[in-house]
């Protein structure tokens, strides 16, 4: 069974993504997460959609999908 997560916030600072899930903040290197996010500009990174179940995040402007579980595994 896939865990449902509550994604509360997603921000970027240079080469780092900060993802707040279920009250906990995860710091993720963008270089580890996605080449498409590395190459994206601020507007492209900032326009995303969270799946209703909280399973993943989709960036439609760069056609990128990342699962929350994989991002948590990459967190520093």
Secondary structure, 3 states (H helix, E strand, C coil): CCCCCCEEEEEEECCEEEEEECCEEEEEEHHHHCHHHHHCCHHHHHCCEECCCCCEEEECCCCEEEEHHHHHHHCC
